[in-house]
Amino acid sequence: MADLIAEWAGKDRLFRLTFGGVLDLEEACGKDAIGAIFLRVTTGTFRVTDVYQVIRMALIGGGENRVEAKRLMETHFDAYPYTDNAALAGEILMALMTGIEDVAKTDSAEVPEPWKFSEASQICRTFHMSPQDLRDLSYADFVNMIAGFNAASPQKAEPPTEEEFDEILAKYEPGALK
């Protein structure tokens, strides 16, 4: 579980989703799995409760007591545009799912090559999703998910063209194309 320090509610705050926080988050979001919540937030198909609960649970995991976290949410959540809150929730979930690389340990002169997706299994492994989840994504949602990944990760991924995406699905998941 990686820590994320980000400015929110007027100052830099520590956001962390612990194992217990993830269980509470799943419960608060209608008993949906963390993977489903992650996909909704990173593809822009989130519910407001997804974003609200991710930030609230991460504040608690980052050291805020429950009363202070509730006060911060009630006071500041509606003061930010939902897209800003969703971006923060996406960063929190990305930190949970993929970790955050320690900048001090990286060589800033070395820029890694962006990943180029060519197989459905590679996509599913990278984004911790099932083939069914991949089949359910539209191309636009897939590109948005990659944009969220690129925003929160030092490793970058190059989205395939829509034709390449269709070829990946057709080759490895023939039932995906209608």
C-alpha positions as a Markdown table, in Angstrom:
| # | Residue | x | y | z |
|---|---|---|---|---|
| 1 | Met | 0.0 | 0.0 | 0.0 |
| 2 | Ala | 1.7 | 3.1 | -1.3 |
| 3 | Asp | 1.4 | 6.5 | 0.3 |
| 4 | Leu | 0.3 | 9.5 | -1.8 |
| 5 | Ile | 1.0 | 13.1 | -0.7 |
| 6 | Ala | -1.2 | 15.5 | -2.5 |
| 7 | Glu | -2.7 | 19.0 | -1.9 |
| 8 | Trp | -6.3 | 18.9 | -0.9 |
| 9 | Ala | -8.4 | 21.0 | 1.4 |
| 10 | Gly | -5.8 | 23.7 | 1.7 |
| 11 | Lys | -2.7 | 21.8 | 2.4 |
| 12 | Asp | -0.6 | 18.7 | 1.6 |
| 13 | Arg | -2.2 | 15.6 | 3.0 |
| 14 | Leu | -1.2 | 12.0 | 3.3 |
| 15 | Phe | -3.5 | 9.6 | 1.5 |
| 16 | Arg | -3.2 | 5.8 | 2.1 |
| 17 | Leu | -5.6 | 2.9 | 1.6 |
| 18 | Thr | -4.8 | 0.2 | 4.0 |
| 19 | Phe | -6.2 | -3.4 | 3.7 |
| 20 | Gly | -8.9 | -2.5 | 6.2 |
| 21 | Gly | -9.6 | 0.7 | 4.4 |
| 22 | Val | -10.1 | -1.3 | 1.1 |
| 23 | Leu | -12.6 | -3.6 | 2.8 |
| 24 | Asp | -14.5 | -0.6 | 4.2 |
| 25 | Leu | -14.3 | 1.1 | 0.8 |
| 26 | Glu | -15.8 | -2.0 | -0.9 |
| 27 | Glu | -18.6 | -2.0 | 1.7 |
| 28 | Ala | -19.3 | 1.7 | 1.3 |
| 29 | Cys | -19.4 | 1.4 | -2.5 |
| 30 | Gly | -22.2 | -1.2 | -2.6 |
| 31 | Lys | -20.0 | -4.2 | -1.9 |
| 32 | Asp | -18.3 | -3.7 | -5.3 |
| 33 | Ala | -14.9 | -5.2 | -5.7 |
| 34 | Ile | -11.9 | -2.9 | -5.5 |
| 35 | Gly | -11.1 | -3.7 | -9.1 |
| 36 | Ala | -14.6 | -2.5 | -10.2 |
| 37 | Ile | -14.2 | 0.7 | -8.2 |
| 38 | Phe | -10.7 | 1.2 | -9.7 |
| 39 | Leu | -12.0 | 0.7 | -13.2 |
| 40 | Arg | -15.0 | 3.1 | -12.7 |
| 41 | Val | -12.8 | 5.9 | -11.3 |
| 42 | Thr | -9.9 | 5.5 | -13.8 |
| 43 | Thr | -12.3 | 5.3 | -16.9 |
| 44 | Gly | -14.5 | 8.2 | -15.8 |
| 45 | Thr | -17.6 | 6.1 | -15.2 |
| 46 | Phe | -17.4 | 6.6 | -11.5 |
| 47 | Arg | -20.3 | 7.3 | -9.1 |
| 48 | Val | -19.9 | 10.2 | -6.8 |
| 49 | Thr | -19.9 | 7.9 | -3.8 |
| 50 | Asp | -16.9 | 6.0 | -5.4 |
| 51 | Val | -14.8 | 9.2 | -5.4 |
| 52 | Tyr | -16.1 | 10.5 | -2.0 |
| 53 | Gln | -15.4 | 7.2 | -0.2 |
| 54 | Val | -11.9 | 6.7 | -1.8 |
| 55 | Ile | -10.8 | 10.1 | -0.6 |
| 56 | Arg | -12.5 | 9.6 | 2.9 |
| 57 | Met | -10.9 | 6.2 | 3.4 |
| 58 | Ala | -7.5 | 7.4 | 2.2 |
| 59 | Leu | -7.6 | 10.3 | 4.6 |
| 60 | Ile | -8.3 | 7.9 | 7.5 |
| 61 | Gly | -5.6 | 5.5 | 6.3 |
| 62 | Gly | -3.2 | 8.5 | 6.1 |
| 63 | Gly | -3.7 | 9.3 | 9.7 |
| 64 | Glu | -6.8 | 11.5 | 10.0 |
| 65 | Asn | -9.2 | 10.3 | 12.7 |
| 66 | Arg | -12.7 | 9.4 | 11.5 |
| 67 | Val | -14.3 | 12.6 | 12.9 |
| 68 | Glu | -11.7 | 14.9 | 11.2 |
| 69 | Ala | -12.0 | 13.0 | 7.9 |
| 70 | Lys | -15.8 | 13.4 | 8.0 |
| 71 | Arg | -15.4 | 17.1 | 8.7 |
| 72 | Leu | -12.9 | 17.6 | 5.9 |
| 73 | Met | -15.2 | 15.7 | 3.5 |
| 74 | Glu | -18.3 | 17.7 | 4.5 |
| 75 | Thr | -16.4 | 21.0 | 4.3 |
| 76 | His | -14.2 | 20.6 | 1.3 |
| 77 | Phe | -15.6 | 17.8 | -1.1 |
| 78 | Asp | -18.2 | 20.0 | -2.7 |
| 79 | Ala | -15.7 | 23.0 | -2.9 |
| 80 | Tyr | -13.7 | 21.2 | -5.6 |
| 81 | Pro | -14.9 | 20.3 | -9.1 |
| 82 | Tyr | -15.9 | 16.6 | -9.3 |
| 83 | Thr | -13.2 | 16.1 | -12.0 |
| 84 | Asp | -10.5 | 17.3 | -9.6 |
| 85 | Asn | -11.8 | 15.0 | -6.8 |
| 86 | Ala | -12.0 | 12.1 | -9.3 |
| 87 | Ala | -8.4 | 12.8 | -10.4 |
| 88 | Leu | -7.3 | 12.6 | -6.8 |
| 89 | Ala | -9.3 | 9.4 | -6.2 |
| 90 | Gly | -7.7 | 8.0 | -9.3 |
| 91 | Glu | -4.2 | 8.8 | -8.1 |
| 92 | Ile | -5.0 | 7.2 | -4.7 |
| 93 | Leu | -6.3 | 4.0 | -6.4 |
| 94 | Met | -3.4 | 3.9 | -8.8 |
| 95 | Ala | -1.0 | 4.2 | -5.8 |
| 96 | Leu | -2.8 | 1.3 | -4.2 |
| 97 | Met | -2.9 | -0.9 | -7.3 |
| 98 | Thr | 0.5 | -0.2 | -8.8 |
| 99 | Gly | 2.5 | 1.5 | -6.1 |
| 100 | Ile | 4.5 | 4.6 | -6.3 |
| 101 | Glu | 8.2 | 4.4 | -7.4 |
| 102 | Asp | 10.6 | 6.2 | -5.0 |
| 103 | Val | 11.9 | 9.1 | -7.1 |
| 104 | Ala | 15.2 | 9.2 | -5.2 |
| 105 | Lys | 16.0 | 5.7 | -6.5 |
| 106 | Thr | 15.3 | 6.4 | -10.1 |
| 107 | Asp | 17.8 | 7.8 | -12.7 |
| 108 | Ser | 16.0 | 10.9 | -14.0 |
| 109 | Ala | 18.2 | 10.9 | -17.2 |
| 110 | Glu | 16.8 | 7.5 | -18.1 |
| 111 | Val | 13.3 | 7.7 | -19.7 |
| 112 | Pro | 11.7 | 4.3 | -20.1 |
| 113 | Glu | 10.1 | 3.4 | -23.4 |
| 114 | Pro | 6.3 | 3.6 | -23.3 |
| 115 | Trp | 4.6 | 0.3 | -23.2 |
| 116 | Lys | 2.9 | -0.7 | -26.4 |
| 117 | Phe | 0.0 | -3.1 | -25.8 |
| 118 | Ser | -0.4 | -5.9 | -28.3 |
| 119 | Glu | -2.2 | -8.7 | -26.3 |
| 120 | Ala | -5.3 | -8.9 | -24.3 |
| 121 | Ser | -3.5 | -10.8 | -21.6 |
| 122 | Gln | -0.9 | -8.0 | -21.3 |
| 123 | Ile | -3.7 | -5.4 | -20.9 |
| 124 | Cys | -5.5 | -7.6 | -18.3 |
| 125 | Arg | -2.3 | -8.1 | -16.3 |
| 126 | Thr | -1.3 | -4.5 | -16.3 |
| 127 | Phe | -4.7 | -3.2 | -15.2 |
| 128 | His | -5.7 | -6.1 | -13.0 |
| 129 | Met | -8.8 | -6.8 | -15.0 |
| 130 | Ser | -10.5 | -9.8 | -16.4 |
| 131 | Pro | -11.0 | -10.5 | -20.1 |
| 132 | Gln | -14.7 | -9.8 | -19.5 |
| 133 | Asp | -13.9 | -6.4 | -18.0 |
| 134 | Leu | -11.8 | -5.7 | -21.1 |
| 135 | Arg | -14.6 | -6.8 | -23.4 |
| 136 | Asp | -16.9 | -4.4 | -21.7 |
| 137 | Leu | -14.7 | -1.4 | -22.2 |
| 138 | Ser | -15.3 | 0.9 | -25.1 |
| 139 | Tyr | -12.2 | 2.2 | -26.9 |
| 140 | Ala | -12.7 | 5.7 | -25.4 |
| 141 | Asp | -12.9 | 4.2 | -21.9 |
| 142 | Phe | -9.7 | 2.2 | -22.6 |
| 143 | Val | -7.9 | 5.4 | -23.7 |
| 144 | Asn | -9.1 | 7.2 | -20.6 |
| 145 | Met | -7.9 | 4.3 | -18.4 |
| 146 | Ile | -4.4 | 4.6 | -20.0 |
| 147 | Ala | -4.5 | 8.4 | -19.5 |
| 148 | Gly | -5.2 | 7.8 | -15.8 |
| 149 | Phe | -2.4 | 5.2 | -15.6 |
| 150 | Asn | 0.1 | 7.6 | -17.4 |
| 151 | Ala | -0.9 | 10.5 | -15.0 |
| 152 | Ala | -0.2 | 8.4 | -11.9 |
| 153 | Ser | 2.7 | 6.3 | -13.0 |
| 154 | Pro | 6.3 | 7.0 | -14.0 |
| 155 | Gln | 5.9 | 4.2 | -16.5 |
| 156 | Lys | 3.9 | 5.3 | -19.5 |
| 157 | Ala | 1.8 | 3.3 | -21.8 |
| 158 | Glu | 1.0 | 4.2 | -25.4 |
| 159 | Pro | -2.6 | 3.6 | -26.3 |
| 160 | Pro | -3.2 | 1.6 | -29.4 |
| 161 | Thr | -5.2 | 3.1 | -32.3 |
| 162 | Glu | -8.9 | 2.1 | -32.3 |
| 163 | Glu | -8.1 | -0.3 | -35.2 |
| 164 | Glu | -5.3 | -1.9 | -33.2 |
| 165 | Phe | -7.6 | -2.2 | -30.1 |
| 166 | Asp | -10.2 | -4.0 | -32.2 |
| 167 | Glu | -7.5 | -6.3 | -33.6 |
| 168 | Ile | -6.3 | -7.2 | -30.1 |
| 169 | Leu | -9.8 | -8.0 | -29.0 |
| 170 | Ala | -10.6 | -9.9 | -32.2 |
| 171 | Lys | -7.4 | -11.9 | -32.0 |
| 172 | Tyr | -7.5 | -12.8 | -28.3 |
| 173 | Glu | -11.1 | -12.3 | -27.5 |
| 174 | Pro | -13.1 | -13.1 | -30.6 |
| 175 | Gly | -16.5 | -12.8 | -28.8 |
| 176 | Ala | -15.7 | -9.1 | -28.0 |
| 177 | Leu | -16.4 | -7.7 | -31.4 |
| 178 | Lys | -20.0 | -7.5 | -32.4 |
